[in-house]
Amino acid sequence: MGKTTSPPGLQIRVITRGGDWLGPGKAAILEGIRDTGSIAAAGRRMGMSYKRAWGLVEVLNQMFAEPLVTSVRGGAEGGGAAVTPTGLRVLELYRAMERKGNAALAEELAEVAGLWGER
């Protein structure tokens, strides 16, 4: 297995009072739906089944006061999905937290990376 060349970084997981969380996978599914207009296509892009992708969407929609994703069943017009304005804002805030965390800890992340051994 090849090594990644990306710099070290943080993966943020925001945990709700109820114990659910918003993390890299749920952010990625939101981005995929935003970019493709489809839950199935977003799931394929992430290498997951449609059922798994739908499960993430259901959890996301239950976590927040307003749905983050809306969907329309297939048919003659075809189905589709969209990230709502609330979903876009949640995604924007999540990515901002990632950027700020990585920027704030850049020195420590670089030092840790310097201490990693070769595999």
N, C-alpha and C positions, 0 to 999 in steps of 0.2 A: 504494500500500500504506500503511495507517495505521500510526501510531506506537503502540507499546505504552506504557501508563501505569504499568506496574509499576516499582518501584524497581530500581536496578541490584543485581545479586547474583552470587554464585558458582555455578558448576556444578562439582560435585566428581566426579572420576573416580578411583576406587581401582583401581590396577593390581596384578595378582597377580604372583607370581614367574614364572609361566608366560607372562605377557604378556596374559592376558585382563584385562578390566576390568569393574567395576561402576560404572555412570554413570547419568545421568538417564533414559535410555530403558529400561534394565533395571529400574530402580526403579519406573518408571511401569508397566511390564508386570506387575510383582509387585503393585502397588496395584490395577491393573485386574482381575487374577485374584482377588485378595482380595475386591474389591467386587462382582464379577459372578459368580464361580464358573465362569468359562469363559475359556479361552484365546482362542477366536474372538471373543467379545464384548470382551475386553480389547484385542485387536488392532484391532478395528473402532473402538473408542473412541479409539485412537491414530492411526487412519487408515492402518493397515498391513494387509497380507494375513495370512491365517491361517498361511501357510507361514512368513512372516517372524516372526510372533509365536511359532510353535512353535520356530523356530530360536533365538530369544532364550532361551526356556525350556530348550532342550537345553543351550545354553552355560552358563546359570546352574546347572543341575543338575550339570554336569561340573566347574564351578569349585570347588565346595564338597565337603567330606567327606560331607555328607548332602544329599539332594535338597531344593531349595527349593520345588518344585512337584510335586504328584502329580496324575495324571489318570486318568479312567475313560472308556473308549471309549463312544461312543453306542450306542444299541440301544433296546429296549423301555422301559427305565428312563431313557433319555437319558444323555448323557455329562456330563462336568463336570471341573472342576479345582479344586484347593485349594492355597493357600500353606501349607506345613508350618510347625510352630513354629520351626524353624531359619530358614526363609524370612522369617517375620514378624520374627524377631530381627535378621536381616541388614538388612531394610528399615528397622527402627527405628534401628539403628546408623547406617545411611547417612543417613537424614533428620536424625539428631542431629549428624552431622558437618557437614552443610549448614548447619544452624542455627548451630552454633558458629563455623564459618568466616565466615558472613555477619555475625554479631555481632562477632567479633574484628576484622573489617576494615571495619566500617560507615563509619568516618570516611574511609578511603581510597576506598571505593566511592562515597561521596557526592562527594568531591572530583573523582574521575575523571568522574562523571556531570556535574558542573558544567563540565567542560572539553569535553564532546562538542559538536560542531556540529550545527546543524539540517540535516536532509535532506529 
